[in-house]
Amino acid sequence: MRESAELAKRLIEESCHKQRIQPGQLTLHADRGTSMRSKPVAFLLADLGVTKTHSRPHVSNDNPYSESQFRTLKYRPEFPDRFGCIQDSRAFCQGFFRWYNEEHRHSGLGLLTPVLNRFLPITYRFYGSCRNQAQVKIAIQNVMVHMTSGA
């Protein structure tokens, strides 16, 4: 599937809705690809109140977070030299991103996972301070169930 402005627009719109992003809450940093510079994406970001930034021209390491994640992906022991087909790459990446977000401890997040980092403030608001990792994990699972049920 080729990159397109319409696909980028749909991805951003659905992601903001699913994650309940409020206007002014998000900054989206992207490369200078045509889909990310397109008018449909620009208008959508303005409507959603999302600030956009772009990499500087001809600077490949302008987004250290993305570069770090990509390095982690490439250096996983199970990362293949080559994928057999697009379905193989999608299957691999689905497992990788679940691991990366839910299990992998990030030094830049105080050795928390991104999921813990995202839901920790909500957890404290609902459950008060938790004294250990097991309590935090249970509390976050409860918050996630609460959030996905729409209650």
DSSP file (Angstrom, degrees, kcal/mol; ACC not computed):
  #  RESIDUE AA STRUCTURE BP1 BP2  ACC     N-H-->O    O-->H-N    N-H-->O    O-->H-N    TCO  KAPPA ALPHA  PHI   PSI    X-CA   Y-CA   Z-CA
    1    1 A M              0   0    0      0, 0.0     2,-0.2     0, 0.0     3,-0.1   0.000 360.0 360.0 360.0 132.5    0.0    0.0    0.0
    2    2 A R        -     0   0    0      1,-0.1     2,-0.1     0, 0.0     0, 0.0  -0.493 360.0 -98.0 -85.7 153.6    1.4    3.4   -1.0
    3    3 A E        +     0   0    0     -2,-0.2     2,-0.3     4,-0.1    -1,-0.1  -0.457  51.4 171.9 -65.7 137.1    1.6    6.4    1.3
    4    4 A S     >  -     0   0    0     -2,-0.1     4,-2.2     1,-0.1     5,-0.2  -0.992  45.3-122.0-149.1 156.4   -1.2    8.8    0.7
    5    5 A A  H  > S+     0   0    0     -2,-0.3     4,-2.6     1,-0.2     5,-0.2   0.883 113.4  53.7 -62.8 -39.1   -2.7   12.0    2.3
    6    6 A E  H  > S+     0   0    0      2,-0.2     4,-2.4     1,-0.2    -1,-0.2   0.902 109.1  47.4 -66.9 -40.7   -6.0   10.3    2.8
    7    7 A L  H  > S+     0   0    0      2,-0.2     4,-2.7     1,-0.2    -1,-0.2   0.920 112.9  49.3 -64.5 -43.3   -4.5    7.3    4.7
    8    8 A A  H  X S+     0   0    0     -4,-2.2     4,-2.5     2,-0.2     5,-0.2   0.924 111.5  49.7 -61.3 -44.0   -2.5    9.7    6.9
    9    9 A K  H  X S+     0   0    0     -4,-2.6     4,-2.7     1,-0.2     5,-0.2   0.934 112.2  47.3 -59.4 -47.8   -5.6   11.7    7.6
   10   10 A R  H  X S+     0   0    0     -4,-2.4     4,-2.6     1,-0.2     5,-0.3   0.913 112.0  50.2 -62.6 -43.6   -7.6    8.7    8.5
   11   11 A L  H  X S+     0   0    0     -4,-2.7     4,-2.3     2,-0.2    -1,-0.2   0.934 114.2  44.0 -60.0 -47.7   -4.8    7.3   10.8
   12   12 A I  H  X S+     0   0    0     -4,-2.5     4,-2.6     2,-0.2     5,-0.2   0.927 114.9  48.5 -65.3 -45.4   -4.4   10.6   12.6
   13   13 A E  H  X S+     0   0    0     -4,-2.7     4,-2.1    -5,-0.2    -2,-0.2   0.934 114.9  43.9 -61.8 -48.0   -8.2   11.2   13.0
   14   14 A E  H  X S+     0   0    0     -4,-2.6     4,-2.8    -5,-0.2    -1,-0.2   0.887 114.1  50.7 -66.0 -38.9   -8.9    7.6   14.3
   15   15 A S  H  X S+     0   0    0     -4,-2.3     4,-2.5    -5,-0.3    -2,-0.2   0.919 110.2  48.7 -66.0 -43.6   -5.9    7.7   16.6
   16   16 A C  H  <>S+     0   0    0     -4,-2.6     5,-2.4     2,-0.2     4,-0.4   0.906 114.8  46.0 -63.0 -41.0   -6.9   11.1   18.2
   17   17 A H  H ><5S+     0   0    0     -4,-2.1     3,-0.9    -5,-0.2    -2,-0.2   0.944 114.1  47.2 -66.0 -47.7  -10.4    9.8   18.7
   18   18 A K  H 3<5S+     0   0    0     -4,-2.8    -2,-0.2     1,-0.2    -1,-0.2   0.878 117.2  42.6 -62.7 -39.1   -9.4    6.5   20.1
   19   19 A Q  T 3<5S-     0   0    0     -4,-2.5    -1,-0.2    -5,-0.2    -2,-0.2   0.423 108.0-125.1 -89.3   1.5   -6.8    8.1   22.5
   20   20 A R  T < 5 -     0   0    0     -3,-0.9     2,-0.4    -4,-0.4    -3,-0.2   0.907  37.8-172.9  55.7  47.2   -9.2   10.9   23.4
   21   21 A I      < -     0   0    0     -5,-2.4    -1,-0.2    -6,-0.2     3,-0.1  -0.576  10.7-145.8 -73.7 127.3   -6.7   13.6   22.5
   22   22 A Q    >   -     0   0    0     -2,-0.4     3,-2.2     1,-0.1     4,-0.4  -0.627  32.2 -84.2 -91.5 152.2   -8.0   17.1   23.4
   23   23 A P  T 3  S+     0   0    0      0, 0.0    26,-0.2     0, 0.0    27,-0.2  -0.290 117.8  18.1 -54.5 135.6   -7.3   20.2   21.4
   24   24 A G  T 3  S+     0   0    0     25,-2.6    26,-0.1     2,-0.2    25,-0.1   0.407 101.7  97.9  83.6  -2.2   -3.9   21.6   22.3
   25   25 A Q  S <  S+     0   0    0     -3,-2.2     2,-0.4    24,-0.1    25,-0.1   0.729  73.9  56.5 -88.9 -24.4   -2.7   18.4   23.9
   26   26 A L        -     0   0    0     -4,-0.4    25,-2.3    23,-0.4     2,-0.5  -0.886  51.7-166.6-123.0 139.9   -0.7   16.9   21.1
   27   27 A T  E     -a   51   0A   0     -2,-0.4     2,-0.6    23,-0.2    25,-0.2  -0.995  16.9-155.0-116.6 127.5    2.2   17.8   18.9
   28   28 A L  E     -a   52   0A   0     23,-3.3    25,-2.6    -2,-0.5     2,-0.5  -0.902   6.0-164.9-106.3 118.3    2.8   15.6   15.9
   29   29 A H  E     +a   53   0A   0     -2,-0.6     2,-0.3    23,-0.2    25,-0.2  -0.889  19.1 165.7-103.9 130.2    6.3   15.5   14.5
   30   30 A A  E     -a   54   0A   0     23,-2.0    25,-1.9    -2,-0.5    -2,-0.0  -0.907  37.6-102.6-139.2 163.9    6.7   14.1   11.1
   31   31 A D        -     0   0    0     -2,-0.3    -1,-0.1    23,-0.2    29,-0.0  -0.082  49.6 -96.1 -70.9-174.6    9.1   13.8    8.2
   32   32 A R  S    S+     0   0    0     24,-0.1    -1,-0.1    22,-0.1     5,-0.1   0.025  71.0 146.5 -98.4  28.4    8.7   16.0    5.2
   33   33 A G     >  -     0   0    0      1,-0.1     4,-1.2     3,-0.0     3,-0.2  -0.213  60.7-112.6 -63.9 156.5    6.8   13.4    3.2
   34   34 A T  T  4 S+     0   0    0      1,-0.2     4,-0.4     2,-0.2     3,-0.3   0.855 113.9  54.0 -62.0 -36.9    4.1   14.6    0.8
   35   35 A S  T >4 S+     0   0    0      1,-0.2     3,-0.7     2,-0.2     6,-0.3   0.891 109.1  48.0 -67.4 -36.6    1.2   13.0    2.8
   36   36 A M  T 34 S+     0   0    0      1,-0.2    -1,-0.2    -3,-0.2    -2,-0.2   0.694 115.1  45.8 -77.5 -17.3    2.2   14.7    6.0
   37   37 A R  T 3< S+     0   0    0     -4,-1.2    -1,-0.2    -3,-0.3    -2,-0.2   0.380  90.1 119.3-100.0   2.5    2.5   18.1    4.3
   38   38 A S  S <> S-     0   0    0     -3,-0.7     4,-2.4    -4,-0.4     5,-0.1  -0.229  73.1-119.8 -71.0 157.5   -0.7   17.7    2.4
   39   39 A K  H  > S+     0   0    0      2,-0.2     4,-3.1     1,-0.2     5,-0.3   0.901 110.9  56.0 -64.0 -42.9   -3.7   20.1    2.8
   40   40 A P  H  > S+     0   0    0      0, 0.0     4,-2.1     0, 0.0    -1,-0.2   0.920 112.8  42.1 -58.0 -41.3   -6.1   17.4    4.0
   41   41 A V  H  > S+     0   0    0     -6,-0.3     4,-2.8     2,-0.2     5,-0.2   0.916 114.5  51.2 -70.0 -42.1   -3.7   16.5    6.9
   42   42 A A  H  X S+     0   0    0     -4,-2.4     4,-2.0     1,-0.2    -1,-0.2   0.921 112.7  45.5 -60.8 -44.4   -2.9   20.1    7.6
   43   43 A F  H  X S+     0   0    0     -4,-3.1     4,-2.6     2,-0.2    -1,-0.2   0.903 112.6  51.3 -66.4 -40.9   -6.6   21.0    7.8
   44   44 A L  H  X S+     0   0    0     -4,-2.1     4,-2.5    -5,-0.3    -2,-0.2   0.942 109.6  49.5 -60.4 -48.0   -7.4   18.0    9.9
   45   45 A L  H  X>S+     0   0    0     -4,-2.8     5,-2.7     1,-0.2     4,-0.8   0.899 111.5  49.4 -60.1 -40.5   -4.6   18.8   12.4
   46   46 A A  H ><5S+     0   0    0     -4,-2.0     3,-0.7    -5,-0.2    -1,-0.2   0.928 111.3  49.2 -63.2 -44.4   -5.9   22.4   12.6
   47   47 A D  H 3<5S+     0   0    0     -4,-2.6    -2,-0.2     1,-0.2    -1,-0.2   0.868 114.0  46.1 -61.9 -37.1   -9.5   21.1   13.3
   48   48 A L  H 3<5S-     0   0    0     -4,-2.5    -1,-0.2    -5,-0.2    -2,-0.2   0.560 111.8-119.6 -83.1  -8.6   -8.2   18.8   16.0
   49   49 A G  T <<5 +     0   0    0     -4,-0.8   -25,-2.6    -3,-0.7     2,-0.5   0.812  60.7 152.5  72.9  29.7   -6.1   21.4   17.6
   50   50 A V      < -     0   0    0     -5,-2.7     2,-0.3    -6,-0.2    -1,-0.3  -0.823  41.0-137.2 -96.5 127.2   -2.9   19.4   17.0
   51   51 A T  E     -a   27   0A   0    -25,-2.3   -23,-3.3    -2,-0.5     2,-0.4  -0.646  21.7-154.0 -79.5 136.7    0.4   21.2   16.6
   52   52 A K  E     +a   28   0A   0     -2,-0.3     2,-0.3   -25,-0.2   -23,-0.2  -0.915  15.2 180.0-117.2 143.8    2.5   19.9   13.8
   53   53 A T  E     -a   29   0A   0    -25,-2.6   -23,-2.0    -2,-0.4     2,-0.3  -0.951  11.5-152.0-131.8 154.7    6.3   20.1   13.4
   54   54 A H  E     -a   30   0A   0     -2,-0.3   -23,-0.2   -25,-0.2   -22,-0.1  -0.932  25.1-101.9-126.8 151.7    8.4   18.8   10.6
   55   55 A S        -     0   0    0    -25,-1.9     3,-0.1    -2,-0.3     5,-0.1  -0.291  47.7 -98.0 -61.3 153.0   12.0   17.6   10.4
   56   56 A R    >   -     0   0    0      1,-0.1     3,-1.6     3,-0.1     6,-0.1  -0.494  53.4 -87.3 -70.0 146.1   14.5   20.0    9.0
   57   57 A P  T 3  S+     0   0    0      0, 0.0    -1,-0.1     0, 0.0     3,-0.1  -0.309 109.7   4.8 -57.9 134.5   15.2   19.3    5.3
   58   58 A H  T 3  S+     0   0    0      1,-0.2     2,-0.6    -3,-0.1    -2,-0.0   0.718  96.5 121.6  65.5  25.3   18.0   16.8    4.8
   59   59 A V    X   -     0   0    0     -3,-1.6     3,-0.7     1,-0.1    -1,-0.2  -0.942  38.4-175.8-119.0 108.0   18.4   16.0    8.5
   60   60 A S  T 3  S+     0   0    0     -2,-0.6     3,-0.3     1,-0.2    -1,-0.1   0.690  77.1  49.7 -81.0 -18.6   17.8   12.3    9.1
   61   61 A N  T 3   +     0   0    0      1,-0.2    -1,-0.2     5,-0.0     6,-0.0  -0.124  68.7 119.1-113.9  38.5   18.0   12.2   12.9
   62   62 A D  S <  S+     0   0    0     -3,-0.7    -1,-0.2     1,-0.2    -2,-0.1   0.670  72.0  54.4 -76.8 -17.6   15.7   15.1   13.8
   63   63 A N     >  +     0   0    0     -3,-0.3     4,-2.4     1,-0.1    -1,-0.2  -0.795  63.1 179.1-119.6  88.4   13.3   12.9   15.7
   64   64 A P  H  > S+     0   0    0      0, 0.0     4,-2.4     0, 0.0     5,-0.2   0.797  79.6  56.8 -63.2 -29.0   15.3   11.0   18.4
   65   65 A Y  H  > S+     0   0    0      2,-0.2     4,-2.3     1,-0.2     5,-0.2   0.939 111.1  42.3 -67.4 -45.4   12.3    9.2   19.8
   66   66 A S  H  > S+     0   0    0     -3,-0.2     4,-2.6     2,-0.2    -1,-0.2   0.910 114.5  51.6 -65.6 -42.2   11.4    7.6   16.5
   67   67 A E  H  X S+     0   0    0     -4,-2.4     4,-2.1     1,-0.2    -2,-0.2   0.900 110.2  49.5 -61.8 -40.7   15.1    6.9   15.8
   68   68 A S  H  X S+     0   0    0     -4,-2.4     4,-2.3     2,-0.2    -1,-0.2   0.918 111.7  47.9 -64.5 -44.2   15.4    5.2   19.2
   69   69 A Q  H  X S+     0   0    0     -4,-2.3     4,-2.2     1,-0.2    -2,-0.2   0.908 111.5  50.7 -63.6 -41.1   12.3    3.1   18.6
   70   70 A F  H  X S+     0   0    0     -4,-2.6     4,-2.4     2,-0.2    -1,-0.2   0.886 109.3  50.8 -65.7 -38.0   13.5    2.1   15.2
   71   71 A R  H  X S+     0   0    0     -4,-2.1     4,-2.0     2,-0.2    -1,-0.2   0.919 108.9  51.5 -64.0 -43.4   16.9    1.0   16.5
   72   72 A T  H  < S+     0   0    0     -4,-2.3     4,-0.4     1,-0.2    -2,-0.2   0.914 110.7  49.8 -58.9 -42.8   15.2   -1.1   19.2
   73   73 A L  H >< S+     0   0    0     -4,-2.2     3,-1.2     1,-0.2    -2,-0.2   0.948 111.6  46.8 -59.8 -50.7   13.2   -2.8   16.4
   74   74 A K  H 3< S+     0   0    0     -4,-2.4    -1,-0.2     1,-0.2    -2,-0.2   0.790 112.4  50.0 -66.4 -28.7   16.2   -3.5   14.2
   75   75 A Y  T 3< S+     0   0    0     -4,-2.0    -1,-0.2    -5,-0.2    -2,-0.2   0.339  77.2 119.0 -97.9   7.9   18.3   -4.9   17.1
   76   76 A R  S X  S-     0   0    0     -3,-1.2     3,-1.8    -4,-0.4    -3,-0.0  -0.536  71.3-126.8 -66.8 138.2   15.7   -7.3   18.5
   77   77 A P  T 3  S+     0   0    0      0, 0.0    -1,-0.1     0, 0.0    -3,-0.0   0.825 108.4  51.5 -58.6 -31.2   17.1  -10.9   18.2
   78   78 A E  T 3  S+     0   0    0      2,-0.1    -3,-0.1    -3,-0.0    -2,-0.0   0.469  77.9 118.8 -87.0  -0.3   14.1  -12.1   16.3
   79   79 A F    <   -     0   0    0     -3,-1.8     2,-0.0    -6,-0.1    -5,-0.0  -0.525  63.0-133.6 -67.4 122.5   14.2   -9.3   13.7
   80   80 A P        -     0   0    0      0, 0.0     3,-0.1     0, 0.0    -1,-0.1  -0.311  11.1-125.7 -78.2 159.8   14.6  -11.1   10.4
   81   81 A D  S    S+     0   0    0      1,-0.3     2,-0.3    -2,-0.0    -2,-0.0   0.847  97.3   2.7 -64.9 -33.9   17.0  -10.2    7.6
   82   82 A R  S    S-     0   0    0      3,-0.0     2,-0.3     7,-0.0    -1,-0.3  -0.993  71.6-127.0-152.8 146.5   14.1  -10.1    5.3
   83   83 A F        -     0   0    0     -2,-0.3     3,-0.1    -3,-0.1     4,-0.0  -0.774  16.0-139.0 -94.7 144.8   10.3  -10.5    5.5
   84   84 A G  S    S-     0   0    0     -2,-0.3     2,-0.3     1,-0.2    -1,-0.1   0.862  78.1 -18.9 -70.0 -35.7    8.7  -13.0    3.2
   85   85 A C  S  > S-     0   0    0      1,-0.1     4,-1.7    -3,-0.0     3,-0.3  -0.943  75.8 -86.2-160.5 174.9    5.7  -10.7    2.4
   86   86 A I  H  > S+     0   0    0     -2,-0.3     4,-2.3     1,-0.2     5,-0.2   0.850 123.8  57.2 -62.0 -35.3    3.8   -7.7    3.7
   87   87 A Q  H  > S+     0   0    0      1,-0.2     4,-2.5     2,-0.2    -1,-0.2   0.880 104.4  52.6 -64.3 -37.6    1.7   -9.9    6.0
   88   88 A D  H  > S+     0   0    0     -3,-0.3     4,-2.4     2,-0.2    -1,-0.2   0.918 110.4  47.3 -62.6 -43.4    4.9  -11.3    7.6
   89   89 A S  H  X S+     0   0    0     -4,-1.7     4,-2.6     2,-0.2    -2,-0.2   0.894 112.3  49.6 -67.4 -38.9    6.1   -7.7    8.4
   90   90 A R  H  X S+     0   0    0     -4,-2.3     4,-2.4     2,-0.2    -2,-0.2   0.924 111.3  48.9 -64.7 -43.9    2.7   -6.7    9.8
   91   91 A A  H  X S+     0   0    0     -4,-2.5     4,-1.7     2,-0.2    -2,-0.2   0.920 112.8  48.1 -62.2 -43.8    2.5   -9.8   12.0
   92   92 A F  H  X S+     0   0    0     -4,-2.4     4,-2.6     1,-0.2    -2,-0.2   0.941 112.7  48.0 -61.3 -47.4    6.0   -9.1   13.3
   93   93 A C  H  X S+     0   0    0     -4,-2.6     4,-3.0     1,-0.2     5,-0.3   0.849 106.0  57.4 -67.1 -34.2    5.4   -5.4   14.0
   94   94 A Q  H  X S+     0   0    0     -4,-2.4     4,-1.7     2,-0.2    -1,-0.2   0.945 112.4  41.5 -60.3 -46.5    2.1   -6.1   15.8
   95   95 A G  H  X S+     0   0    0     -4,-1.7     4,-2.3     2,-0.2    -2,-0.2   0.901 115.1  51.6 -65.5 -41.2    3.9   -8.3   18.3
   96   96 A F  H  X S+     0   0    0     -4,-2.6     4,-3.3     1,-0.2    -2,-0.2   0.944 110.4  46.5 -62.3 -48.7    6.9   -6.0   18.5
   97   97 A F  H  X S+     0   0    0     -4,-3.0     4,-2.1     2,-0.2     5,-0.2   0.840 110.5  53.1 -68.7 -31.6    4.7   -2.9   19.2
   98   98 A R  H  X S+     0   0    0     -4,-1.7     4,-2.4    -5,-0.3     5,-0.4   0.958 114.8  42.1 -62.3 -48.6    2.7   -4.7   21.9
   99   99 A W  H  X>S+     0   0    0     -4,-2.3     4,-2.6     1,-0.2     5,-2.6   0.935 114.2  51.8 -60.6 -47.7    6.0   -5.7   23.6
  100  100 A Y  H  <5S+     0   0    0     -4,-3.3    -1,-0.2     1,-0.2    -2,-0.2   0.862 119.4  34.6 -60.4 -39.1    7.5   -2.3   23.1
  101  101 A N  H  <5S+     0   0    0     -4,-2.1    14,-2.2    -5,-0.2    15,-0.3   0.783 129.5  30.1 -88.3 -29.3    4.5   -0.5   24.6
  102  102 A E  H  <5S+     0   0    0     -4,-2.4    -3,-0.2    -5,-0.2    -2,-0.2   0.697 132.9  16.3-107.2 -22.1    3.5   -3.0   27.3
  103  103 A E  T  <5S+     0   0    0     -4,-2.6     2,-0.2    -5,-0.4    -3,-0.2   0.716  92.7  96.0-122.5 -36.0    6.6   -4.8   28.5
  104  104 A H      < -     0   0    0     -5,-2.6     2,-0.5     1,-0.1     7,-0.0  -0.436  66.0-137.6 -69.5 125.9    9.8   -3.0   27.4
  105  105 A R        -     0   0    0     -2,-0.2     2,-0.5     8,-0.1     8,-0.2  -0.734  16.4-148.9 -85.6 125.6   11.2   -0.7   30.1
  106  106 A H  B > > -B  112   0B   0      6,-2.2     5,-2.1    -2,-0.5     3,-1.5  -0.836  10.6-151.8-102.0 124.8   12.3    2.6   28.7
  107  107 A S  G > 5S+     0   0    0     -2,-0.5     3,-1.3     1,-0.3    -1,-0.1   0.856  98.9  58.1 -61.6 -34.3   15.3    4.4   30.4
  108  108 A G  G 3 5S+     0   0    0      1,-0.3    -1,-0.3     2,-0.1    -3,-0.0   0.594 105.9  50.8 -71.9 -10.0   13.9    7.7   29.2
  109  109 A L  G X 5S-     0   0    0     -3,-1.5     3,-0.7     3,-0.2    -1,-0.3   0.011 127.1 -94.8-113.2  25.5   10.6    7.0   31.1
  110  110 A G  T < 5S-     0   0    0     -3,-1.3    -3,-0.2     1,-0.2    -2,-0.1   0.862  81.0 -57.8  64.9  34.9   12.3    6.1   34.4
  111  111 A L  T 3 <S+     0   0    0     -5,-2.1     2,-0.3     1,-0.3    -1,-0.2   0.733 106.9 131.8  62.6  27.1   12.2    2.4   33.5
  112  112 A L  B <   -B  106   0B   0     -3,-0.7    -6,-2.2    -6,-0.7    -1,-0.3  -0.668  61.0-114.0 -94.9 160.0    8.4    2.4   33.0
  113  113 A T     >  -     0   0    0     -2,-0.3     4,-2.7    -8,-0.2     5,-0.2  -0.566  31.1-110.0 -81.8 159.2    6.7    1.0   30.0
  114  114 A P  H  > S+     0   0    0      0, 0.0     4,-2.5     0, 0.0     5,-0.2   0.883 120.4  53.6 -57.4 -37.3    4.8    3.5   27.8
  115  115 A V  H  > S+     0   0    0    -14,-2.2     4,-2.3     2,-0.2     5,-0.2   0.942 110.6  45.2 -63.4 -46.4    1.5    2.1   29.0
  116  116 A L  H  > S+     0   0    0    -15,-0.3     4,-1.8     1,-0.2    -1,-0.2   0.925 113.8  50.3 -61.3 -43.2    2.5    2.6   32.6
  117  117 A N  H  < S+     0   0    0     -4,-2.7    -1,-0.2     1,-0.2    -2,-0.2   0.881 112.4  47.2 -62.9 -38.5    3.7    6.0   31.9
  118  118 A R  H  < S+     0   0    0     -4,-2.5     4,-0.3    -5,-0.2    -1,-0.2   0.890 121.7  33.5 -70.7 -40.0    0.5    7.0   30.0
  119  119 A F  H  X S+     0   0    0     -4,-2.3     4,-2.9    -5,-0.2    -2,-0.2   0.521  92.1  90.7 -99.0  -5.8   -1.9    5.7   32.7
  120  120 A L  H  X S+     0   0    0     -4,-1.8     4,-2.6     1,-0.2     5,-0.2   0.925  88.8  48.0 -59.0 -47.1    0.1    6.3   35.9
  121  121 A P  H  > S+     0   0    0      0, 0.0     4,-1.9     0, 0.0    -1,-0.2   0.905 114.4  47.5 -60.9 -38.1   -1.4    9.8   36.4
  122  122 A I  H  > S+     0   0    0     -4,-0.3     4,-2.3     2,-0.2     5,-0.2   0.911 110.7  52.9 -65.5 -42.0   -4.9    8.4   35.8
  123  123 A T  H  X S+     0   0    0     -4,-2.9     4,-3.5     1,-0.2     5,-0.3   0.926 109.5  47.3 -59.7 -47.0   -4.2    5.6   38.2
  124  124 A Y  H  X S+     0   0    0     -4,-2.6     4,-1.9     1,-0.2    -1,-0.2   0.884 110.7  52.8 -63.4 -37.8   -3.1    7.9   41.0
  125  125 A R  H  < S+     0   0    0     -4,-1.9    -1,-0.2    -5,-0.2    -2,-0.2   0.914 120.6  32.3 -63.8 -41.8   -6.2   10.0   40.4
  126  126 A F  H  < S+     0   0    0     -4,-2.3    -2,-0.2     1,-0.1    -1,-0.2   0.837 135.0  22.8 -83.7 -34.3   -8.5    7.0   40.7
  127  127 A Y  H  < S-     0   0    0     -4,-3.5    -3,-0.2     1,-0.3    -2,-0.2   0.382  96.3-125.8-119.7   3.6   -6.7    4.8   43.2
  128  128 A G     <  -     0   0    0     -4,-1.9    -1,-0.3    -5,-0.3     2,-0.2  -0.151  63.3 -25.2  71.4-178.3   -4.3    7.0   45.2
  129  129 A S        -     0   0    0     -4,-0.1     2,-0.3     1,-0.0    -5,-0.0  -0.457  64.7-141.6 -72.2 136.0   -0.7    6.3   45.4
  130  130 A C        -     0   0    0     -2,-0.2    -2,-0.1     1,-0.1    -1,-0.0  -0.770   1.0-150.1 -97.1 142.3    0.3    2.6   44.9
  131  131 A R  S    S+     0   0    0     -2,-0.3     2,-0.3     1,-0.1    -1,-0.1   0.680  70.6  18.4 -90.3 -18.4    3.0    1.1   47.0
  132  132 A N  S  > S-     0   0    0      1,-0.1     4,-2.1     0, 0.0     3,-0.2  -0.954  79.6 -99.9-150.0 169.4    4.4   -1.5   44.6
  133  133 A Q  H  > S+     0   0    0     -2,-0.3     4,-2.7     1,-0.2     5,-0.2   0.857 117.7  54.8 -59.2 -40.0    4.6   -2.6   41.0
  134  134 A A  H  > S+     0   0    0      1,-0.2     4,-2.3     2,-0.2    -1,-0.2   0.911 108.8  48.1 -63.3 -42.0    1.9   -5.3   41.4
  135  135 A Q  H  > S+     0   0    0     -3,-0.2     4,-2.7     2,-0.2    -1,-0.2   0.908 111.8  50.4 -63.5 -41.5   -0.5   -2.7   42.8
  136  136 A V  H  X S+     0   0    0     -4,-2.1     4,-2.8     2,-0.2     5,-0.2   0.934 110.4  49.5 -61.6 -46.5    0.3   -0.3   39.9
  137  137 A K  H  X S+     0   0    0     -4,-2.7     4,-2.2     1,-0.2    -2,-0.2   0.920 113.4  45.4 -61.7 -44.8   -0.3   -3.1   37.3
  138  138 A I  H  X S+     0   0    0     -4,-2.3     4,-2.1     2,-0.2    -1,-0.2   0.913 113.7  50.0 -64.3 -42.9   -3.6   -4.1   38.8
  139  139 A A  H  X S+     0   0    0     -4,-2.7     4,-2.3     1,-0.2    -2,-0.2   0.906 111.2  48.4 -63.5 -41.6   -4.7   -0.5   39.1
  140  140 A I  H  X S+     0   0    0     -4,-2.8     4,-2.9     2,-0.2     5,-0.2   0.898 108.9  53.0 -67.6 -39.5   -3.8    0.3   35.5
  141  141 A Q  H  X S+     0   0    0     -4,-2.2     4,-2.2    -5,-0.2    -1,-0.2   0.912 110.3  49.1 -60.1 -40.5   -5.6   -2.8   34.3
  142  142 A N  H  X S+     0   0    0     -4,-2.1     4,-2.3     2,-0.2    -2,-0.2   0.907 111.7  48.3 -64.7 -41.5   -8.7   -1.6   36.1
  143  143 A V  H  X S+     0   0    0     -4,-2.3     4,-2.8     2,-0.2    -2,-0.2   0.918 111.0  50.5 -64.2 -43.0   -8.4    1.9   34.6
  144  144 A M  H  X S+     0   0    0     -4,-2.9     4,-2.5     2,-0.2     5,-0.2   0.898 110.9  48.6 -64.3 -39.9   -7.9    0.5   31.1
  145  145 A V  H  X S+     0   0    0     -4,-2.2     4,-1.5    -5,-0.2    -1,-0.2   0.927 112.8  49.2 -63.0 -44.0  -11.0   -1.7   31.5
  146  146 A H  H  <>S+     0   0    0     -4,-2.3     5,-1.1     1,-0.2     4,-0.4   0.910 113.5  45.8 -60.5 -43.8  -12.9    1.3   32.8
  147  147 A M  H ><5S+     0   0    0     -4,-2.8     3,-0.8     1,-0.2    -2,-0.2   0.889 113.4  47.5 -69.3 -40.6  -11.7    3.5   29.9
  148  148 A T  H 3<5S+     0   0    0     -4,-2.5    -1,-0.2     1,-0.2    -2,-0.2   0.721 104.5  60.8 -77.5 -19.3  -12.5    0.9   27.1
  149  149 A S  T 3<5S-     0   0    0     -4,-1.5    -1,-0.2    -5,-0.2    -2,-0.2   0.616 107.0-125.9 -80.1 -10.5  -15.9    0.2   28.5
  150  150 A G  T < 5       0   0    0     -3,-0.8    -3,-0.1    -4,-0.4    -2,-0.1   0.583 360.0 360.0  78.9   8.6  -16.9    3.8   27.9
  151  151 A A      <       0   0    0     -5,-1.1    -4,-0.1     0, 0.0    -5,-0.1   0.479 360.0 360.0 -79.0 360.0  -18.0    4.2   31.5
